[in-house]
Amino acid sequence: MLRLRITAPFAAFRPFAAGSFRPTADFITPSAAFGLLLNIAGVEMRGADDQTSGATLISKDLPRIRLAIGARSFPGRQQIFQQLHNYPVGTSGREKAPMAMGSKYNIKPVTRALLSSIDALIAVDSPEIEEGLRKGLRGESDRAYGLPFLGDNSFLPDRLEEAGDTTAAHWYCSLEGGEEIEKKRISRFTTTIDRGDVSRSKTALFAPLKEPSPEIPPSAWVEVIY
């Protein structure tokens, strides 16, 4: 088993949402942790382009990863206001195009939620990928593209390192586990994402332990399968 510690100044783990407010989950989700682990291990997550979807699809032959997520401390929540620039669908707003001089001409104000001061543990109990993770942490993996990031490619971690087995955290558990949890922090996290059909994405309710513990409760383990 391996425990990975991640710290970062900022992160955002967004559910599927539209509109002028872009929310974030309260902590790193199992689906986001899965993608981060594959990135570190140098495993390509992108599937073949089927020429029918506007989204980048996920490969179907990814390793199964059994993981648990814990907070060494809980992040803060922040909001920023931004201008969202895009090309509208259809002919709406095209009269503005000449004034934009070739730039995107549809501008809308949006609010983005984000997390600050991330200090997380991800426990991994999957021999298939653990050696690849250790190689990645040493900078020895055959990385095809990209840097590890936390939900947004402008939010990079400042620490990625293996942690000891005695490192304690508020482990996020399912509500059926019977552990003493912080009920005020119950959250719905995505466990798997289907970019081709959002309705097939999977979610579950989690809550962190009231007190940090080096022991990982059985109800904290999640098997992410694609």
SEMAR-882829 format. One record per atom (N, C-alpha, C): residue in one letter; x, y, z. Coordinates in steps of 0.2 Angstrom, whole numbers, plus 5000, padded with zeros to 4 digits. Example, Ala and Ser with C-alpha at 12.3 -4.5 7.8 and 13.67 -1.06 7.14 Angstrom:
% SEMAR-882829
A506649725039/A506249785039/A506649845039/S506449895035/S506849955036/S506450005039/
% end
This chain:
% SEMAR-882829
M500449945000/M500050005000/M500450065000/L500250114997/L500650184996/L500150234999/R500450285002/R500050345004/R500450405001/L500050444997/L500350504994/L500050564997/R500550614999/R500350675001/R500350734996/I499850774996/I499850824991/I499650884995/T500050944993/T499851004996/T499851054990/A499451104990/A499351154985/A499051214988/P499251274985/P498851334987/P498151334985/F498051314979/F497351314976/F497151254973/A496451234972/A496251184969/A495451194967/A495251154962/A494551154961/A494351094958/F493751064961/F493550994958/F492851004956/R492651024950/R492051044948/R491550984946/P490950984948/P490450944945/P490250974939/F489850934935/F489550954929/F489051014930/A489151074928/A488751124929/A488751174923/A488251214923/A488251264918/A487951324921/G488051384918/G487751444921/G488351494923/S488151544927/S488651594929/S488951584935/F488751524939/F489151504945/F489451434943/R490151434944/R490451364943/R490651344950/P490351294953/P490451264960/P491151224960/T491251204966/T491851154967/T491551104973/A491851044972/A491750994978/A492151024984/D491951004990/D492251024996/D493050994997/F493150944993/F493850914994/F493950874987/I494550854987/I494750814981/I494250754981/T494050734975/T493550684974/T493850614972/P493550554973/P493950494970/P494050494963/S493650524959/S493750534952/S494350574950/A494450634954/A494950674952/A495650644955/A495550604961/A496150574963/A496450524958/F495950484955/F496050434951/F496450464945/G496250514942/G496550554936/G497250574938/L497350604944/L497950624947/L498450564947/L498250514950/L498750454951/L498950424944/L498450424939/L498750404933/L499250454930/N499050514931/N499550564928/N500250554931/I500250544937/I500950534941/I501250474938/A500850424937/A501150354935/A501350354928/G501150404924/G501250404917/G500750364913/V500150354915/V499650304912/V499250354908/E499150344901/E498750384897/E498050364898/M497650414900/M496950414902/M496450424896/R496750464891/R496250484886/R496150424881/G495550414879/G495350364875/G495350384867/A495250344863/A495250354856/A494650404854/D494850444849/D494350494847/D493850454843/D493150454845/D492650424841/D492350464836/Q492550524835/Q492350574830/Q491550594831/T491250574836/T490550594837/T490450634843/S490950644848/S490850674854/S491350734854/G491050794857/G491450854857/G491950854863/A491850804868/A492250794874/A492850744872/T493350754876/T493950704876/T493650644880/L493650584877/L493350524880/L493850484885/I493650444889/I494150414894/I494250344891/S494850314892/S494950254889/S494650194893/K494450144890/K494150084894/K494550034897/D495250034896/D495649984898/D496150014904/L495850054908/L496250084913/L496350034919/P496850044923/P496949994929/P496450014934/R496149964938/R495749974943/R496149994949/I495950054953/I496250074958/I495850084964/R496050054970/R495750054976/R496050104980/L495650164982/L495950214985/L495550244991/A495850284995/A495550315000/A495750395001/I495350435003/I495550505003/I495450535010/G496050575012/G495950605019/G496250675018/A495950715023/A496150785024/A496650785030/R497250815029/R497650825035/R497350895038/S497150935034/S496750995036/S496251015031/F495751045033/F495251055028/F495351125024/P495251125018/P495351185014/P494851245015/G495051305014/G494651355014/G494251365007/R493751405007/R493351405001/R493351484999/Q493451494993/Q493551564990/Q493151564984/Q492951624981/Q492651644975/Q493051694971/I493051694965/I493351744961/I492851754955/F492851824953/F492451844947/F492851844941/Q492551824936/Q492951824929/Q492551834924/Q492851854918/Q492451864912/Q492551804908/L492051774906/L492051714902/L491951734894/H492451714890/H492451734883/H492351674879/N491851674875/N491751614871/N491451634864/Y491351584860/Y490951594853/Y490251564855/P489751604854/P489051574856/P488851524850/V488451484852/V488151434847/V487651474843/G487651454836/G487251484831/G487451554829/T486951594828/T487151664825/T487051714831/S486951694837/S486851744842/S487451784844/G487351854844/G487951894845/G488451914840/R488351884834/R488851894829/R488951964827/E488452004828/E488552084827/E489152114831/K489352074836/K489952104840/K490552084837/A490552034833/A491252004830/A491652054828/P491452104823/P491952154821/P492252194826/M491952214831/M492252254837/M492752214841/A492752144840/A493252104844/A493852094840/M493852114834/M494552114830/M494852044830/G494351994829/G494651924829/G494651884835/S494551914841/S494451884847/S493751854849/K493751814854/K493051784856/K492651844858/Y492051844855/Y491651914856/Y491051904860/N490951844863/N490351834868/N490651834875/I490551884879/I490851894886/I490251894891/K490351854896/K489851854901/K490251844908/P490051884913/P490351874920/P490151814923/V490651774926/V490451714930/V490851714936/T490551674941/T490851664948/T491151594948/R491751594950/R492051524951/R492251514958/A492051454961/A492251434967/A492851394967/L493251404972/L493951364972/L494151354980/L494551304980/L494851284987/L495551314988/S495651334994/S496351354996/S496651315001/S497351315001/S497751285007/S497551205007/I497651175002/I497551095001/I498151065005/D497951015009/D498350965012/D498050895012/A498150855008/A497750795007/A498250735007/L497950675009/L498250615008/L497850565003/I498150534999/I497750484995/I498150414996/A497750374999/A498050305000/A497850254994/V498350214992/V498250174986/V498350104988/D497950054987/D498049984988/D497949954982/S498349964977/S498349934970/S499049914968/P499249854969/P499949834967/P500049854959/E499549844955/E499649854948/E499949924946/I499849974951/I500050044949/I500550074954/E500650044960/E501050074965/E501750084963/E502050034959/E502750044957/E502750104952/G502250104948/G502250164943/G502250234946/L501850234952/L501750294956/L502450314959/R502750264962/R503450284965/R503950304960/K503950274954/K504350294948/K504150364946/G503550384946/G503350454944/G503550504949/L503550484956/L503750524961/L504450544961/R504850494958/R505550504957/R505750534951/G505250544946/G505350574940/G505650524935/E505450464935/E505750414931/E505150384926/S504550404927/S504050384922/S504050404915/D503850374911/D503750394904/D503150434903/R503250494904/R502650544904/R502550564897/A501850554894/A501750574888/A501550644887/Y501250674892/Y501050744891/Y500850774898/G500850834899/G500550874904/G500850864911/L500650914915/L500950914922/L500350894927/P500450864933/P499950854937/P499650914940/F498950914940/F498650974942/F498050954946/L497751004950/L497150994954/L496551024952/G496250994947/G495551014944/G495551064939/D496051104939/D496151154934/D496851164932/N497051164926/N497751164924/N498151224926/S497851274929/S498251324932/S498351314940/F498051264943/F498151244950/F498651184950/L499251204951/L499751154952/L499951134959/P500151074961/P500351054968/P501051084969/D501151104975/D501851114977/D502251064981/R501851004982/R502150944986/R501750884983/L502150834981/L501950774979/L502450724982/E502350684987/E502850644990/E502450584994/E502850534994/E502550474998/E502550485005/A502050475009/A501950485016/A502050415020/G502250425026/G502250365030/G501550335032/D501550265034/D500950235036/D500650265043/T501050305046/T500750335053/T500550405052/T500550425045/T500250495044/T499550495045/A499250535049/A498550535051/A498150585046/A497550575046/A497050615042/A496350605044/H495950655042/H495250645042/H495050605036/W494950545036/W494850505031/W494050515029/Y493950515022/Y493250525020/Y492950455019/C492350445023/C492050385023/C491350385020/S491150325018/S490450325016/S489950325022/L489350345021/L488950355027/L488650295031/E488750235027/E488550175030/E489050145034/G489650175035/G490150135038/G490150135046/G489750175049/G489650175056/G490250215060/E490750245056/E491250285060/E490950355062/E491350385067/E491150445070/E491350505065/I490850525061/I491050575056/I490750645057/E491050695053/E490850765054/E490250775049/K489650765052/K489050775048/K488950835044/K489250895047/K489250955044/K489650955037/R490050905036/R490450905030/R490250855025/I489650825026/I489450775021/I489450805014/S489750775009/S489750795003/S489650744998/R489350754992/R489250714986/R489850714982/F490250664981/F490850664977/F490750614971/T491050634965/T491050594959/T491550534960/T491350474959/T491850424959/T492150404952/T491650404947/T491850394940/T491550444936/I491850464930/I491550514926/I491450484919/D490850494916/D490750474909/D490650534905/R491150554901/R491150614897/R490650614891/G490550554889/G490150544883/G489350544885/D489250524891/D488550524894/D488550544901/V488450604903/V488450624910/V488050584914/S487450564912/S487050534916/S487250464919/R487850444916/R488150374918/R488750384923/S488850454924/S489350464929/S489150444936/K489550424941/K489350394947/K489550434953/T489150444958/T489250484964/T489150444970/A489350474976/A489150444982/A489250494987/L488950484993/L489050534999/L489550505003/F489950555005/F490550545010/F490550595015/A490850585021/A491050635026/A491650615030/P492050665032/P492650645035/P492650625042/L493150585045/L493150575052/L493150635056/K492850635062/K492850695066/K493550705069/E493950655070/E494650655073/E495150625068/P495650655067/P496150625062/P496450555065/S496550515060/S496750445062/S497350425057/P497850385059/P498250355055/P497950285051/E497450265055/E497150205052/E496550225047/I496550185042/I496050205037/I495450155038/P494850185039/P494250145040/P494050105034/P493850045035/P493550005029/P493150045024/S492650085027/S492150125023/S492450185019/A493150195020/A493450245017/A493750225010/W493750165009/W494050135003/W493550134997/V493750154991/V493350164985/V493750124980/E493450084976/E493750054970/E493450094964/V493950124960/V493750164954/V493850114948/I493350104945/I493350054939/I493150094933/Y493450084927/Y493250114921/Y493250054916/
% end
